[in-house]
Amino acid sequence: MKSTLLALLAVISVTQAPELLAQEAQQTVVIISEKSPTTAGLLSGLVFPGAGSFYAGNSGHGIRHLAIGLVSAAGIQAGSDNCGLVFSSPDDNCTLLGISAGVFIINWIWSITSGVSDAKAYNVKVRQEGLQVKPELVAIRSDGQTTIGLQLLRFGF
């Protein structure tokens, strides 16, 4: 019974293959490649905090690091107005500048390590879930017609 069903599915799949191949020719093929942890770290370290996480596909981390970086940079700017570059008198209030600079540096280092770990996590996910040998019966609907075929491989998350 199973072999008859598989043979029937194979015949259906072969008879519909020209239509499916024509549809496939019009579609864009997307190849998912791994992300470089080194590139992610360099982007976060040299471009702006969070850039490596954006590159690695974790926009949540990227937005978090970018927002913290912008707020702390604004704090540095506001604190430098009160403090000045040279501490001329002991009465200068440099607390905001010091705290903002500390937060910026900590966020910058955290952003680099997050970018690297996000790229590594992305690569693990691609390796584990990228290409699966998963035979299953699928229905494809196009131009108002439903085509049934046997899908042997599946790619994606």
N, C-alpha and C positions, 0 to 999 in steps of 0.2 A: 504494500500500500504506500509506504513512504517513498520507495523508488519510483512508483508511478506518479505520485504527486510531484516529486522533484523533476522528473522528465517532463511533465506537463508545464511546470513553471519555467523550465529551460526553454521549451518550445515557445511559450508565450513571450519570454524575454527576448529570444532571437527574432521572433516575428515583429516585435516592436522596436528592435535595435536601430533600424535606420532612422526612425522618427526621433528616438532618444539621442542618437549621435548628432542629428541635425540641430537639436535643441542644445546639446552640449557644445557644439561648435560656436554657438552664439553667446555662450556664457563665458565669463572670465574665470580663469583658474587661479585660485589663491593658494600660495604655498606658505605655510606657517613655519618659520625658522626659529631657532633658538636665539635668545637675547644674550649679549655679552655682559657678564657681571662687571668687567673692567670698564666697558663703555658706560654702563649705568653709574658706576662710581665716579667716573670722570665728569659726566654730565652734571651730577649733583654737586660735585666739588668745584667745577670751573664755570659752569653756565649760571645756574641758580639753584637754590635748595629745592629739591623735589623733582628736578628734571630727569634724574635717573629712574625714579619711580614711574613717572609718566612714560618714559621709554619702555620700561618693563611691563607696562600695562596695568599698573596699580594706581589709578587716578586718585583714589582716596588718600593714600599716603602722599602723593604729589601735591594735592590741594592743601593738605595739612601742613606740610613743610614749607610750601610757598607762602601760605598765610602767616605762619609763625615768623618766617624770614622777613616778610613785608612789615609786620607790626613791630618787630624788634629793630628793623632798619629805621622806621619812623621814630622809635624811641631813642635811637642813637642820634638822629638828626635833632630831635627836640632837646635831648640832654646836652648836646654839644653847644647849643645856643646859650645854655645857662653856665656851662663849665668852661668852655674854651679849650684850645689845644694845649696850652701851657698853663699848669696850675699855678697861677700867679699869687693867689692869696688863699689862706686856709678857710676863708669864708665861702669859697665857691661850692655850690651844691652839685656834686657830680654823681649823685646816687642813681638818677635815671639813666645816665650814660653808662655807668658801670653795670647796672642790672641788664640793660638792653644789649650791651656788647656781650655779656656772658650768655644771655639767652640766644643771641645770634650765633655765637661760636658753638654752643652745645647743639643747637638745631642743625647747624651746618654739618657737624660731624655725624649726628644722628641721621641726617638726610643721606649722606654718603653710604653709611652702613645699611640703611633701609633700601636704597637703590640696588646695592649689590645683592642683598637677600631677596628682594622682589624679583630680580632677574633669575636668580637660582631657583626660586619657587616656580616661576613661569616655565623654566626649562624642564623641571621635574614634571610639571603638568603636561607639557607637550610630549615628553617621552612616555608617560603613562597612558594618556588618553588620546594621543594624536591619531595614530592609525590602528584601527581595530579590525580584526578578521571576524566579522559578525554577520553570517548569512541570515538574511531575513527577507520576508515578503514585503514589498513596498508598493504603494500606490502613488503614482505621479499624475497630477492634474494639470493639464495645459490646454489652452484653446477649447475649453469646454469638454474635453475628453479625458477620461481616466484610463491610465495605462498601468497594468500590474506587471511587476517584474521581480526578479530575484537580485537583491543587493548583496554582494559578497564582501565588500570592504566599506568601512565608514571612517571618515576623517573628521575630526573636530573635537570640541570640548563637550 
